[in-house]
């Protein structure tokens, strides 16, 4: 659903980072009443210039809102902000955490919300920068059917593939699984490219043949484009967060699997590979910069000489 919605929802939004700001903008663009807050003043003022209200605190953003959303970076931030939202939100409101976090964190928030009459939904999102800006993200919502129904008009402003995946924590769980799958696919693609170059194959041949064969995937295609050209990569505010986020998300997935006694032979190795990239000083790069570690270890160059 796009454009102005028939019912205006009073919405608070907390956290205007690389994902939060474009999502908040989608809500505003759809015609909802939006109040935003962030630790940084610049994105707050940017959205204020587009018509959003501003709040000086989490509590002020949550006060009186029908729907409160947060987009945060860590388990700790989600736990702290969630507690503050629940302390300020009115009974009957819905709190939606869009963050990639451990399921147990949002489950504890949901339990506390139930005692205060506040619905809680974990609804992490996935998609490219373009999808964020266009409002066509995938949304994975966990919580009660009532909470999902109440939040849906707002979720529809920034999500295209919107799934109610189960009870509280289910959205957080599938997001970790999705991100681990993406990262593991990326490792396989990088290793294939490096092995092909080490074997003396032309990089374009490796890319084209795998791209037309059973080894092909969306991640392989995107990774090949990024590694060989680094074209059409929009700049974001401040340092890039791709590598840091993949390190965080894969480690959360490994920890989650350990809680459930599920072995992750490939996933564990994937997490360590991205830690190696961070240790090499690539934290402020996008995640495909990991190819530089593989190049160094194998003694080959996959990327064109000018990159």
C-alpha positions in Angstrom: 0.0 0.0 0.0 1.4 3.4 -1.0 0.4 7.0 -0.7 -1.7 8.6 2.1 -3.5 6.1 4.2 -7.2 6.7 5.2 -6.4 6.6 8.9 -3.7 8.8 10.4 -1.7 7.1 13.1 0.1 9.0 15.8 3.6 7.5 15.6 6.8 7.9 17.5 10.1 6.8 16.1 13.4 6.3 18.0 16.7 5.8 16.2 17.4 7.5 12.9 20.4 5.6 11.6 21.0 4.0 8.2 17.8 2.0 8.4 15.8 4.1 10.8 15.9 7.4 9.0 14.6 6.2 5.6 11.9 4.0 7.4 10.8 7.1 9.4 10.7 9.1 6.2 8.4 6.5 4.6 6.0 6.8 7.5 6.0 10.5 7.2 5.5 10.4 3.5 2.4 8.3 3.9 0.8 11.0 5.9 1.0 9.7 9.4 1.7 12.1 12.4 5.3 11.4 13.2 7.5 12.4 16.1 11.2 11.4 16.0 14.2 11.3 18.3 17.8 10.3 18.1 21.1 10.7 20.0 22.2 12.9 17.1 20.5 16.2 16.3 21.3 16.2 12.6 18.8 13.5 11.4 16.2 14.8 13.7 16.4 18.3 12.2 16.5 16.8 8.7 13.1 15.1 9.3 11.7 18.1 11.1 12.3 20.1 7.9 10.2 17.5 6.1 7.3 17.9 8.6 8.1 15.5 11.5 7.7 16.6 15.1 10.7 16.3 17.3 11.2 14.9 20.8 14.0 15.4 23.2 13.8 11.9 24.7 12.6 8.4 24.2 9.8 9.0 26.7 8.6 12.1 24.9 8.5 10.3 21.6 6.4 7.5 23.1 4.0 9.7 25.1 0.6 9.6 23.6 1.6 7.7 20.5 -0.5 4.9 19.0 2.5 3.2 17.5 6.1 3.6 18.7 8.9 2.2 16.6 12.7 1.8 17.3 15.6 1.0 15.1 18.7 0.3 17.2 22.1 -1.3 17.0 22.5 -3.6 19.9 20.7 -5.9 22.4 21.6 -3.5 25.2 20.1 -0.5 23.4 16.9 -2.4 22.6 16.5 -3.5 26.2 17.1 0.0 27.6 14.9 1.8 25.0 12.2 -0.8 25.3 12.0 -0.3 29.1 11.8 3.4 28.7 9.1 3.2 26.0 7.0 0.9 28.2 7.3 3.3 31.1 5.9 6.2 29.0 3.5 4.5 26.5 -0.2 4.6 27.0 -2.2 1.4 27.5 -3.3 -0.1 24.2 -0.3 1.4 22.3 2.0 -0.9 20.2 5.8 -0.9 20.5 7.6 -2.2 17.4 11.3 -3.0 17.6 12.8 -3.1 14.1 16.3 -4.0 15.3 18.2 -7.2 14.7 18.5 -8.6 18.2 18.5 -11.8 20.1 14.9 -13.2 20.5 15.1 -13.4 24.3 15.6 -9.6 24.5 12.3 -8.8 22.8 10.5 -11.6 24.6 11.4 -10.0 28.0 10.2 -6.6 26.7 7.0 -8.2 25.5 6.4 -9.9 28.9 6.8 -6.6 30.6 4.5 -4.8 28.0 1.8 -7.4 28.6 1.7 -6.4 32.3 1.3 -2.7 31.3 -1.2 -3.2 28.6 1.2 -2.3 25.8 1.5 -4.6 22.8 5.0 -5.4 21.7 6.1 -6.6 18.2 9.5 -7.6 17.0 9.6 -6.6 13.4 13.1 -6.6 12.0 13.4 -5.5 8.4 15.7 -6.5 5.5 16.5 -4.9 2.2 18.8 -2.7 0.2 19.3 1.1 0.5 17.0 1.5 -2.5 14.3 -0.6 -0.8 14.6 1.5 2.3 14.1 4.6 0.4 11.2 3.2 -1.7 9.5 1.6 1.2 9.7 -1.9 -0.2 11.5 -3.7 2.6 10.8 -7.2 3.9 9.3 -7.2 7.4 9.4 -10.2 9.7 6.9 -9.6 12.6 6.7 -11.7 15.8 4.0 -11.1 18.4 0.3 -11.5 18.8 -2.2 -11.2 16.0 -3.7 -8.2 17.7 -0.4 -6.4 17.9 0.4 -7.2 14.2 -3.1 -6.0 13.1 -2.7 -2.7 14.9 0.8 -2.1 13.6 0.1 -3.2 10.0 -1.0 0.3 8.6 2.4 1.7 9.6 4.3 -1.4 8.6 2.8 -1.1 5.1 4.3 2.3 4.6 7.9 0.9 4.5 7.3 -2.8 3.9 6.3 -4.7 0.8 6.8 -8.3 1.8 5.3 -8.3 5.3 5.1 -11.6 7.2 3.6 -12.4 10.6 6.0 -15.2 11.4 4.8 -16.3 14.8 4.8 -15.3 18.5 7.1 -12.9 20.2 10.7 -13.5 19.3 9.9 -15.2 16.0 10.7 -12.1 13.9 14.0 -11.7 15.7 14.8 -15.4 15.2 14.1 -15.4 11.4 16.1 -12.2 10.9 19.2 -13.7 12.5 18.8 -16.9 10.4 18.4 -14.8 7.3 21.4 -12.7 8.0 23.5 -15.8 8.8 22.4 -17.3 5.5 23.3 -14.2 3.6 26.8 -14.0 5.2 27.5 -17.7 4.7 26.5 -17.4 1.0 28.8 -14.4 0.7 31.8 -16.4 2.2 31.1 -19.2 -0.3 31.0 -16.7 -3.2 34.3 -15.0 -2.1 36.1 -18.3 -1.7 34.9 -19.4 -5.2 36.2 -16.2 -6.8 39.5 -16.4 -5.1 40.0 -20.1 -5.9 39.1 -19.4 -9.5 41.7 -16.6 -9.9 44.3 -18.7 -8.1 43.6 -21.5 -10.6 44.5 -19.1 -13.4 40.9 -18.5 -14.6 39.8 -15.1 -15.9 37.7 -13.3 -13.3 35.0 -12.5 -15.9 34.9 -16.2 -16.8 34.4 -17.2 -13.2 31.7 -14.7 -12.7 29.8 -15.5 -16.0 30.0 -19.3 -15.7 28.9 -19.5 -12.1 26.3 -16.8 -12.8 24.7 -19.1 -15.3 25.2 -22.4 -13.3 23.9 -24.1 -10.2 26.3 -22.1 -8.0 24.6 -18.8 -8.9 22.6 -16.8 -6.3 21.5 -13.3 -5.6 24.4 -12.9 -3.2 26.9 -14.1 -5.8 25.6 -11.7 -8.4 25.6 -8.7 -6.1 29.0 -9.6 -4.6 30.5 -9.9 -8.1 29.2 -6.5 -9.1 30.5 -4.9 -5.9 33.9 -6.5 -6.0 34.6 -6.0 -9.7 33.2 -2.4 -10.0 32.1 -0.9 -6.7 29.7 1.1 -8.8 26.4 2.7 -7.8 26.9 2.3 -4.1 25.1 5.2 -2.4 26.9 7.0 0.4 25.4 6.9 3.8 25.7 9.3 6.7 29.0 8.9 8.5 31.1 5.7 8.4 29.6 2.7 6.8 28.3 0.1 9.1 28.0 -3.0 6.9 31.0 -4.8 8.3 30.3 -4.0 11.9 26.7 -5.1 11.5 27.5 -8.4 9.8 30.0 -9.2 12.6 27.4 -8.4 15.2 24.5 -10.3 13.5 26.5 -13.5 12.7 27.8 -13.6 16.3 24.2 -13.2 17.6 23.1 -16.0 15.4 25.9 -18.3 16.6 25.0 -17.4 20.3 21.3 -18.1 19.5 22.2 -21.5 18.0 24.3 -22.4 21.1 21.3 -21.6 23.3 19.3 -24.1 21.3 22.1 -26.7 21.1 22.2 -26.4 17.3 25.7 -26.9 15.7 26.7 -24.3 13.1 29.7 -25.7 11.4 29.5 -23.4 8.4 27.9 -20.5 10.3 30.5 -20.5 13.0 33.3 -20.3 10.4 31.4 -17.5 8.7 31.2 -15.5 11.9 35.0 -15.9 12.5 35.8 -14.9 8.9 34.0 -11.5 9.4 35.8 -11.1 12.8 39.0 -11.5 10.9 38.0 -8.7 8.6 37.3 -6.5 11.6 40.6 -7.4 13.1 42.3 -6.3 9.9 40.9 -2.8 10.2 37.9 -3.1 7.9 35.2 -2.3 10.4 34.2 0.9 8.7 33.9 -0.7 5.3 31.0 -2.6 3.7 31.0 -6.3 4.2 32.2 -7.3 0.8 35.6 -5.7 1.7 36.3 -9.1 3.3 37.5 -10.2 -0.1 40.7 -8.3 0.7 41.5 -10.7 3.5 41.0 -13.7 1.2 43.2 -12.0 -1.5 46.0 -11.5 1.0 45.9 -15.1 2.3 45.8 -16.6 -1.2 48.3 -14.2 -2.7 46.0 -13.2 -5.6 44.1 -10.2 -6.7 40.4 -10.6 -7.5 39.5 -6.9 -7.8 40.5 -4.9 -10.7 43.9 -3.1 -10.2 42.3 0.3 -9.9 40.1 -0.7 -6.9 
